[in-house]
Every structure is written in structure tokens, then in C-alpha cells.
Amino acid sequence: MASNFAPANAKVVAEQKELDNLVRVLGENRLFLHKPCIEGTRRFVLQEIENEIQNVDDHNVIWIRGSPGVRKSALAASIAARLQEQDRHVILFRFDCTKSTTITTDALWRVVALGLARLYPSVRQHILDIVKNDKMPDPSNIDGRFKCLIKMPLFMLNSVPRGELPVIVIDALDECGGLRHDSSGKDGHKGLLRTLNRWIRIDHLKRFKLVITSRHDEFIQRMFPASVLIFLLATMSSQEILPPMTSTYSSSHDLIQWGREMHGSKGLLIVWSLALQAFLSGQQLLPTSSKWIPGYGLAF
């Protein structure tokens, strides 16, 4: 019985060895996404974005844009989680202005390439052949790396239905190279915009859905064509912010805890603000009493 499974097991071992070699050669610098939105919040915008992703014949790039503090990163994490719950493959990457020397444009495309190599043997073999033949460009050559890691191998996936291709989620795009995009990070930021511009214009790459979050950035704005779908994310309304008022939040302690989880002191301030509005309008925020919340808020 064991011998019948030996060829299959040998294939799995060989594929894993190839992947391990690829990760060792390319390296994989990445940051985990932030926590997703609190359950029950941002429902409308999440559904709208999900509908756009499922529509394979429409926009291939979805840009979620907003000011600092409107929870763009939480929304990106929620989108990824919802897709993964539906068994859709997602490749995740997050920039961070405080780690601009390691979380770079080259790191982004290496993570995307390795994610695709894990899913598709043809992509893995193509990149391995480039590495074995010593044809992989130097990391400073962003355009060459993009061609070898992304443009050429992904051409082999034209037969994969668009609805089955992985979704690429890139959080905090504007933080590539630091927020000011100056000094050492300037070239990396320019390289990011150049390669992204190719991604969204080359036919076989346009088949992939790309979800991006960032602050407003004039460089990104100029780079994107008019066909890019933009979600302008504003501060959440009370209906979007508040979790469903069930017995889970039937006490002051529970709602304070929710506020802390939401966004530290900002979350507590939101709780106080919403409660004050309810108090002034004669409404009741909780099934029991709302008086405790304004009192807590005044302690700030």
C-alpha cells in the first residue's frame, strides 16, 4: 500500500524542495497585515469591493484611498479574510514607512512571485530556470526583476479562468520609500510606480485583480489610468462604526473593551462621542443605560 503512494509523495517532496530553494535564493521580506475591521462594521463598502472583485470583466485595479486614521489597513485585512473564507487565493503585502530599507518594491514583487510559484508549477519552474541559469537581474534593477519575476512567468497562466486567479492585496502603497519618497527611498518609489503602471496595462497581467490602499498621493494618482476604480474612504458614520447592539455589548465594560480594540484611545473617544450624541438626542445607546459613557468620556 505504501509503495502506491511513493511516487506522489516523492513529487510533493521535490516540489517543496524547489520552493525552499526559491525562497532561499530570492528571500521573502514581508509584514503581516493589520487586524481586520471589527465584525459588523464597514459592511456596505466591504460588500461593494467584494462585488467588484467577483466581476471579472470590470476594473482590474481597486484603489482604496483615504486620510490617515480611516482604517484603510483594517479594510484591506477584512477583504483578504473574506476572500480566503471563500477559498480564493490571496497574496498579501504591506509597506511601512519605518521599514523602507527592507520592505521595498523588490520585496513586493518577490513576495508576489513566490506566492504564485507556490500555486502554479509552471511559474515556479520558469523562475527556477532563470535562477539556475544565473539570469536573474540584480535587486537594484527593478524593471529587470519585474520582467523576470512577474511579466514573463505570469504569461503562462492565460489558460487559468480569471475568477480563479489569486487577488493581490497591497496595503499602504504610499509608504514605499518613506512617506516623503526622498533620499534613499526615492528610486524605490519611482520603480514601484513604473512597475505598477506596467502591471495594470499589460494584457495578461490585467487579468489579475489588484486591491491597493493608500493615502491620497499625487504620484499614484497620475500613474493610474482612468479605468482604475477608486473608493474614497471617509470617517465611518455611527452606523458603520458601532458593532451590532446585542447582549455581547450590554455592559459598559464590554463597550469600553470594544473601543480599546477598535483603535486604542481613539476608539474610546468614538464610543464617548456616539454616546454623547445619543444622550443629547434622548436616545439610548445600550439596552441598560448610557449615562456612564459621557462620564467616562469627560475623563479624557
URZIUR-V302569 format. One record per run of one state. SS is the DSSP state (2 for helix, 1 for strand, 0 for the rest). FROM is the first residue (numbers start at 1). LEN is the number of residues. If there is no record, write none. Layout:
BEGIN
ss:SS from:FROM len:LEN
ss:SS from:FROM len:LEN
END
This chain:
BEGIN
ss:0 from:1 len:1
ss:2 from:2 len:25
ss:0 from:27 len:16
ss:2 from:43 len:12
ss:0 from:55 len:6
ss:1 from:61 len:6
ss:0 from:67 len:5
ss:2 from:72 len:14
ss:0 from:86 len:4
ss:1 from:90 len:5
ss:0 from:95 len:2
ss:2 from:97 len:3
ss:0 from:100 len:5
ss:2 from:105 len:15
ss:0 from:120 len:1
ss:2 from:121 len:12
ss:0 from:133 len:9
ss:2 from:142 len:16
ss:0 from:158 len:4
ss:2 from:162 len:3
ss:0 from:165 len:2
ss:1 from:167 len:5
ss:0 from:172 len:1
ss:2 from:173 len:3
ss:0 from:176 len:7
ss:2 from:183 len:17
ss:0 from:200 len:10
ss:1 from:210 len:5
ss:0 from:215 len:3
ss:2 from:218 len:6
ss:0 from:224 len:5
ss:1 from:229 len:5
ss:0 from:234 len:4
ss:2 from:238 len:4
ss:0 from:242 len:5
ss:2 from:247 len:3
ss:0 from:250 len:2
ss:2 from:252 len:29
ss:0 from:281 len:10
ss:2 from:291 len:7
ss:0 from:298 len:3
END
